[in-house]
Amino acid sequence: MPSMERESNRIVITGASSLLGAELKLLLEESKFAGWDFRLLDEEGAAGTLTEAGGEPAVIQPVEEGSFENARFMFFAGSPAFTKINLSAAKQAHGKIVDLSGALACEGEATAWFPKLDELRGSKFPASATACAIPSAAGTAAAALALALSRCGVKRMALQWFQPVSEAGRAGIEELESQTGQLLSFQSLGQPVFHAQVAFSMLDHYGAASAHKLDAVRDRVRAELRACLGSSAVVPSLQVIHAPVFYGTTFSACAELDPSTDGEKMAKACADAGFMLTAHGEAGPNNVSAAGEKAIQLAQPKADPAHPGTWWFWGAADNIRLPAWHAVKLAERLA
């Protein structure tokens, strides 16, 4: 790698206008990268948006020839399709690629990472890695729990998570907000984003005309699990359900373990895997309690009295801040 590229302090955020891109920029500016040169890129429809970077006015630019030139870190925080379109140009810049869109995990082209992953797998992060994938909040929760329970003789595991509308960006948030008001005032519903009633309802799929597919979300998390687990743990069965909430991923998991495993041993394994466990007797985690947190919250595991060795888990995570924070910590490590 040329010296000029290696010593560059340029950071490129592609998908900068997304909720994840905006959170990532904020966290980078509060990290050791404060004062670096930020270049903000996005799709044509978002180009020209006025924002700020490093305390100075900044305009989000479209991706053009030379957009990734001399970048030391290139973060992809937009749609998977937009990542795939621009991946080749990013690779030619020879910097470190950190993907939060799920595109590289689905293609099997990147090294997955989140805090504790290497420790849980008993592996070492390859210093030569040039393309890295940051799993979603659901993918991180599923992988971390599966690896933690591998120390407790897990035989089978299933995880279901509840998808907030913020995963569809600001348009998804606005649609839930407008539908809520329309239903309460007995008006007809607008459905341009989800093509379904997402307010006051739980769904296992959106309308056929919607660009957002819960099946695709599930496929992404399966890919993230393959990248994180390899053959080192039992792979959980997965299901995703739409929840009529704005922010925060909540999840429920059920695992069949060695009957000799007790709750204290299991709770310690989960804490060692990076989960923030609630104290005994306290209310379990939820969307509100997870807001702004940089760790996944987990209630105390509960045994199923009807099936010895079967345990239930309930947790919550900030679906925007968690992956953004992990991306920043990875960049600090690579720097």
Phi, psi and omega per residue, in radians:
M1 nan 2.273 3.141
P2 -1.021 2.590 -3.089
S3 -1.028 -0.709 -3.090
M4 -1.063 -0.703 -3.139
E5 -1.232 -0.692 -3.089
R6 -1.136 -0.587 -3.076
E7 -1.667 0.049 -3.107
S8 -1.097 2.582 3.045
N9 -2.015 0.521 3.132
R10 -1.617 2.329 3.067
I11 -2.095 2.222 3.099
V12 -1.904 2.216 3.054
I13 -1.968 1.967 3.106
T14 -1.721 2.232 -2.960
G15 1.585 0.556 -3.000
A16 -1.163 -0.401 -3.116
S17 -1.487 -0.156 3.135
S18 -1.254 2.858 3.085
L19 -1.027 -0.733 -3.133
L20 -1.201 -0.698 3.119
G21 -1.133 -0.709 3.126
A22 -1.151 -0.713 3.118
E23 -1.159 -0.712 3.124
L24 -1.062 -0.806 3.126
K25 -1.046 -0.760 3.136
L26 -1.053 -0.788 -3.113
L27 -1.219 -0.620 3.087
L28 -1.115 -0.679 -3.137
E29 -1.228 -0.323 3.103
E30 -1.697 0.054 -3.057
S31 -1.857 -2.906 3.101
K32 -1.159 -0.168 3.140
F33 -1.580 0.056 3.062
A34 -0.987 2.318 -3.116
G35 1.625 -0.124 3.085
W36 -1.286 2.953 -3.135
D37 -1.512 1.935 -3.117
F38 -1.705 2.292 3.025
R39 -2.056 2.106 -3.044
L40 -1.832 2.134 -3.083
L41 -2.191 2.704 3.061
D42 -2.889 -3.125 3.131
E43 -1.171 2.868 -3.046
E44 -0.953 -0.686 -3.090
G45 -1.118 -0.451 -3.136
A46 -1.735 -0.191 -3.135
A47 -1.093 2.458 -3.117
G48 1.659 -0.134 3.115
T49 -1.157 2.278 3.129
L50 -1.496 2.241 3.099
T51 -2.470 -2.674 3.071
E52 -2.528 2.680 3.092
A53 -2.542 2.203 -3.117
G54 1.106 0.493 3.127
G55 1.433 0.053 -3.133
E56 -2.027 2.620 3.075
P57 -1.017 2.479 3.133
A58 -2.546 2.616 3.130
V59 -2.034 2.291 3.089
I60 -1.239 2.244 -3.042
Q61 -1.847 2.692 2.986
P62 -1.300 2.808 3.090
V63 -1.355 2.192 -3.135
E64 -2.316 3.055 3.062
E65 -1.058 2.220 -3.127
G66 1.564 0.038 -3.107
S67 -1.085 -0.530 -3.097
F68 -1.745 0.102 -3.051
E69 -1.045 2.309 3.096
N70 1.092 0.322 3.114
A71 -1.353 2.301 3.070
R72 -1.487 -0.640 3.068
F73 -2.271 2.373 3.081
M74 -2.191 1.976 -3.130
F75 -1.759 2.340 3.062
F76 -1.946 1.975 -3.068
A77 -2.181 0.250 3.129
G78 -1.720 -2.561 -3.132
S79 -1.352 2.697 3.074
P80 -1.021 -0.668 -3.134
A81 -1.100 -0.713 -3.140
F82 -1.177 -0.616 3.071
T83 -1.089 -0.817 -3.109
K84 -1.086 -0.664 -3.132
I85 -1.084 -0.638 -3.000
N86 -1.836 0.060 -3.067
L87 -1.134 -0.737 -3.103
S88 -1.056 -0.769 3.125
A89 -1.125 -0.649 3.126
A90 -1.152 -0.700 3.140
K91 -1.094 -0.594 -3.116
Q92 -1.206 -0.291 3.128
A93 -1.410 -0.257 3.046
H94 1.184 0.255 3.042
G95 -1.567 -3.026 3.116
K96 -1.514 2.257 3.121
I97 -1.773 2.223 3.105
V98 -2.146 1.952 -3.034
D99 -1.796 2.165 3.060
L100 -1.921 0.051 -3.054
S101 -1.523 -0.304 -3.091
G102 1.636 -0.156 -3.061
A103 -1.113 -0.794 -3.068
L104 -1.267 -0.586 3.082
A105 -1.119 -0.731 -3.137
C106 -1.172 -0.527 3.132
E107 -1.521 -0.166 -3.107
G108 1.193 0.524 -3.032
E109 -1.854 0.140 -3.020
A110 -2.446 2.819 3.052
T111 -1.578 2.090 -3.136
A112 -1.306 2.572 3.121
W113 -2.698 2.414 2.814
F114 -2.644 2.765 -3.119
P115 -0.942 2.411 3.118
K116 1.485 -0.225 -3.064
L117 -1.057 -0.840 -3.122
D118 -1.087 -0.714 3.132
E119 -1.121 -0.740 -3.114
L120 -1.184 -0.611 -3.136
R121 -1.506 -0.223 -3.067
G122 1.216 0.590 -3.117
S123 -2.149 3.069 3.137
K124 -2.132 2.316 -3.131
F125 -1.138 2.252 -3.106
P126 -1.243 2.067 -3.112
A127 -1.114 -0.372 -3.110
S128 -1.471 -0.036 -3.087
A129 -1.078 2.281 3.133
T130 -1.916 -0.294 3.107
A131 -2.259 2.108 -3.049
C132 -2.182 2.515 -3.135
A133 -1.994 2.214 3.047
I134 -1.701 2.030 -3.130
P135 -1.147 2.714 3.021
S136 -1.126 2.988 3.103
A137 -1.035 -0.741 3.128
A138 -1.150 -0.725 3.122
G139 -1.143 -0.703 3.094
T140 -1.114 -0.786 -3.134
A141 -1.077 -0.797 -3.114
A142 -1.120 -0.779 -3.116
A143 -1.188 -0.795 -3.115
A144 -1.117 -0.700 3.140
L145 -1.202 -0.715 3.120
A146 -1.088 -0.732 3.139
L147 -1.224 -0.659 3.098
A148 -1.105 -0.770 -3.084
L149 -1.323 -0.262 3.060
S150 -1.096 -0.369 3.091
R151 -1.467 -0.047 -3.110
C152 -2.070 0.369 3.080
G153 1.209 0.685 -3.126
V154 -1.130 2.396 3.120
K155 -1.884 -0.757 3.104
R156 -2.509 2.656 -3.122
M157 -2.653 2.449 3.052
A158 -2.310 2.446 -3.128
L159 -2.322 2.311 3.069
Q160 -2.150 2.280 3.117
W161 -2.148 2.801 -3.014
F162 -1.997 2.039 -2.965
Q163 -1.513 2.143 3.059
P164 -1.429 2.774 -3.103
V165 -1.227 -0.305 3.123
S166 -1.130 -0.271 3.045
E167 -1.150 -0.333 3.064
A168 -1.676 0.181 3.089
G169 1.438 -2.931 -3.093
R170 -1.077 -0.583 3.130
A171 -1.108 -0.645 3.102
G172 -1.172 -0.697 3.105
I173 -1.110 -0.791 -3.128
E174 -1.122 -0.615 -3.137
E175 -1.209 -0.724 3.088
L176 -1.110 -0.723 3.131
E177 -1.090 -0.809 -3.099
S178 -1.205 -0.683 3.121
Q179 -1.122 -0.656 3.114
T180 -1.054 -0.835 3.106
G181 -1.124 -0.691 -3.125
Q182 -1.149 -0.709 3.128
L183 -1.169 -0.712 -3.129
L184 -1.205 -0.405 3.125
S185 -1.863 0.239 3.055
F186 1.032 0.698 3.070
Q187 -1.778 2.822 3.067
S188 -1.220 2.608 -3.012
L189 -1.545 2.435 2.921
G190 -1.561 2.341 -3.062
Q191 -2.373 0.709 -3.050
P192 -1.184 -0.448 -3.082
V193 -1.598 -0.931 -3.025
F194 -1.750 -0.308 -3.104
H195 0.926 0.687 3.116
A196 -2.848 2.830 3.043
Q197 -1.397 1.903 -3.140
V198 -1.729 -0.247 3.094
A199 -1.439 2.371 3.073
F200 1.072 0.430 -3.123
S201 -2.533 2.637 3.015
M202 -1.849 2.419 -3.047
L203 -2.385 2.580 3.013
D204 -1.767 -0.022 3.011
H205 -2.849 2.712 3.064
Y206 -1.590 -3.134 3.127
G207 -1.099 2.692 -3.074
A208 -1.056 -0.517 -3.103
A209 -1.487 -0.091 -3.102
S210 -1.285 2.464 3.062
A211 -1.307 -0.241 -3.113
H212 -1.721 2.132 -3.063
K213 -2.099 2.147 3.114
L214 -1.196 -0.484 3.059
D215 -1.093 -0.673 3.117
A216 -1.183 -0.624 3.084
V217 -1.098 -0.779 3.125
R218 -1.109 -0.705 3.114
D219 -1.099 -0.654 3.118
R220 -1.095 -0.804 -3.112
V221 -1.161 -0.621 3.048
R222 -1.057 -0.730 3.114
A223 -1.138 -0.704 3.106
E224 -1.105 -0.663 3.103
L225 -1.132 -0.750 3.111
R226 -1.044 -0.712 -3.122
A227 -1.202 -0.591 -3.090
C228 -1.474 -0.705 -2.972
L229 -1.610 -0.642 -3.016
G230 1.011 -2.211 3.094
S231 -1.926 0.343 -3.006
S232 -1.574 -0.079 -3.103
A233 -2.743 2.859 3.045
V234 -1.163 2.272 -3.138
V235 -1.486 2.150 -3.097
P236 -1.235 2.606 2.876
S237 -1.286 2.561 -3.005
L238 -2.236 2.550 2.973
Q239 -2.566 2.508 3.120
V240 -2.187 2.389 -3.120
I241 -2.234 2.355 3.007
H242 -1.209 2.338 3.032
A243 -2.069 2.445 -3.100
P244 -1.380 1.050 3.121
V245 -2.254 2.730 -3.073
F246 -1.395 -0.886 -3.048
Y247 -2.310 2.774 2.998
G248 1.648 2.192 3.042
T249 -1.646 2.171 3.003
T250 -1.949 2.682 -3.099
F251 -2.575 2.682 3.055
S252 -2.200 2.375 3.137
A253 -2.324 2.594 3.077
C254 -2.257 2.312 -3.083
A255 -2.380 2.417 3.031
E256 -1.727 2.088 -3.042
L257 -2.076 3.047 2.990
D258 -1.008 2.185 -3.083
P259 -0.993 -0.358 -3.134
S260 -1.376 -0.173 -3.111
T261 -1.251 2.278 3.107
D262 -1.824 2.906 -3.071
G263 -1.080 -0.625 -3.111
E264 -1.154 -0.743 3.118
K265 -1.116 -0.721 -3.120
M266 -1.172 -0.743 3.131
A267 -1.081 -0.700 3.110
K268 -1.124 -0.712 3.124
A269 -1.089 -0.679 3.128
C270 -1.212 -0.713 3.104
A271 -1.111 -0.706 3.116
D272 -1.134 -0.439 3.131
A273 -1.457 -0.008 3.065
G274 1.809 -0.004 3.108
F275 -1.293 2.556 3.059
M276 -1.715 1.783 -3.064
L277 -1.467 2.402 3.040
T278 -1.303 2.675 3.139
A279 -1.276 2.738 3.086
H280 -1.023 2.328 3.108
G281 1.560 -0.240 3.124
E282 -1.459 2.733 3.077
A283 -1.109 2.550 -3.127
G284 -1.238 2.920 -3.133
P285 -1.209 2.776 3.111
N286 -2.692 -3.106 -3.106
N287 -1.007 -0.679 -3.086
V288 -1.270 -0.775 -3.103
S289 -1.158 -0.462 -3.117
A290 -1.470 -0.237 -3.051
A291 -1.055 2.203 3.105
G292 1.423 -0.045 -3.114
E293 -1.458 2.609 -3.130
K294 -1.835 0.230 3.093
A295 -2.379 2.792 3.106
I296 -1.488 2.209 3.122
Q297 -1.501 2.492 -3.102
L298 -2.457 2.296 3.033
A299 -1.279 2.845 3.063
Q300 -1.074 2.321 3.139
P301 -1.008 2.525 -3.136
K302 -2.120 2.255 3.115
A303 -1.314 2.529 3.055
D304 -1.568 1.919 -3.048
P305 -1.125 -0.365 -3.120
A306 -1.427 -0.306 -3.082
H307 -2.429 1.645 3.140
P308 -0.951 2.339 -3.127
G309 1.618 -0.118 3.116
T310 -1.747 2.312 -3.077
W311 -2.252 2.615 3.112
W312 -1.978 2.527 -3.121
F313 -2.301 2.511 3.096
W314 -2.364 2.293 -3.096
G315 -2.591 3.025 -3.130
A316 -2.653 2.622 3.114
A317 -2.612 2.664 3.030
D318 -1.338 1.929 -3.013
N319 -1.234 -0.254 3.098
I320 -1.738 -0.898 -3.050
R321 -1.207 -0.683 -3.045
L322 -1.016 -0.981 3.135
P323 -1.147 -0.590 3.109
A324 -1.109 -0.765 3.117
W325 -1.090 -0.741 3.121
H326 -1.091 -0.672 3.130
A327 -1.111 -0.713 3.117
V328 -1.140 -0.758 3.139
K329 -1.122 -0.623 3.095
L330 -1.159 -0.769 3.137
A331 -1.068 -0.704 3.098
E332 -1.077 -0.658 3.115
R333 -1.186 -0.747 -3.120
L334 -1.234 -0.458 -3.118
A335 -1.300 nan nan
